[in-house]
Each structure stands twice: as structure tokens, then as C-alpha cells.
């Protein structure tokens, strides 16, 4: 992947009350693994667990010693980084700032 697409970079609050960082709506199911790795490279994260189905991919990742879900949803198409904990909510804002500095 030559550039990290961040066309949807925005923080939202999910129904669970946790923060979610939307990243892009411009990749498909097949491109998610390389995209996820590129995001994790920027944020110095690691993949802990992968759960893949036909229309959704939910990967448990660790960034700054905190667990998150890095997700691909097929309808509507969106890749997001989802906080699981209150500390994760705070880190999401930092991640948005860090990713916004990445050249696209």
C-alpha cells in the first residue's frame, strides 16, 4: 500500500459509550490486512487476535499497552479503531492527531 488512506478520519462515540476513530471507507475486505498493518505501523501496535467473517473483520490489537478493536465493516464500508476501555477513549484522540500528520 503506497499511502495510508484516511478519508474518514473522525472520532465518534459508539452506542456503547466508547470512542471510535473512523479511518477510511475506501478499502475492501481483501485490502484490510495490509491497511491494518500500515495503521499499526504508524501507531506502533500489534495484532493479538483476528476474527474474520464474510462481511466483518474484528481484530484485537494492542497499542500503548491498551487493547482496541480494529474493524472492517462491509455495510456501510468503514475501517475503525474502537476503544474498549476509558483509557482507550483518551488515546483515540491522540491517535487521530498522530494519524492526521501522516502523508496521504
N, C-alpha and C positions, 0 to 999 in steps of 0.2 A: 504494500500500500504506500503510494508515494506521498500522500498527505493525509492528515487526520481531519476528517470532515466533522465539523462542529456547528452545523447549520441550525440546530435547535437548542443551543446552549442556554439553559434556563433552569432555575431552581423552582420547584413546585412542592407543595405539601400533599402527600398522598392521603387517601381515606384513613389510613392507619394513624395519621398524625405525624409520621416520619417524613423527613426531607428526601427529595428525589432530584437528581440532576439529569435533565434530559440532555442528550448529546447529539444525536442525529436521526433523521428519518430517511437518509439517503443510502442505506446499505440493505442488503438482503440476508436471508438466513445463512447462505453459504459464505458470505463475507464476514459474518460476525466473529469467528475465531481470530482472524488476523486483525480485525478492528479492535477487539477486546485486548489483544496483546499489545497493540500500539498505545491504547489508553493506559494500560497498566505500566507500560514502559515509562510514560510521562509521569505517572503518579507513584512510581516505584512500588507497585503492588504485585501480589502473587495470587494465582488461582489455587483455591483449596478444593473445590468440588464443582462438578459440572452436571447439570440436569438439562437434557435436550429432548424436546418433543417436536412434533410436526410444525407447530406454529409459534412456539415459545422456547426460548433458551434462558435459563436462570443459572448463573454461575456465582458461587460463593467465592468472594475474593477478600484478601486482607490487604489493607493499605494503612500505613502508620499504626500498626498493631490493632486495627479495628476491622471488624467484619462488615461487608457490604454485599448486596446483590447487584451484579452487573447483568442486565437483562436485555434480551431482544424480544419484542412483541411484534407479531405479524399483522395485527389489525387493531388500531392503525399502526403502521410501521413506526417503531421508535426503539432506540437504544438508550437505556437509562442506567444510572448508578444510584442505587437505592440504599438509604441509611437503614440500619436495623436498631440502632441504639441512640440515646440522646447525644453522646459524644460524636457519633457519626453524623448527626444533624449539623453540628457545628463544623465538622470537617468538610461537609459538602460545599459550603460557601467558599472555603479555602481552595478546594479542588476546582471550582468554577473559575476562580481568579487565576490559578495556575494554568488551566487549560486554555483560558482566553488569551494567554501570552504565546501559545503555540502557533507557529505559522501554518496557514492552511493553503 
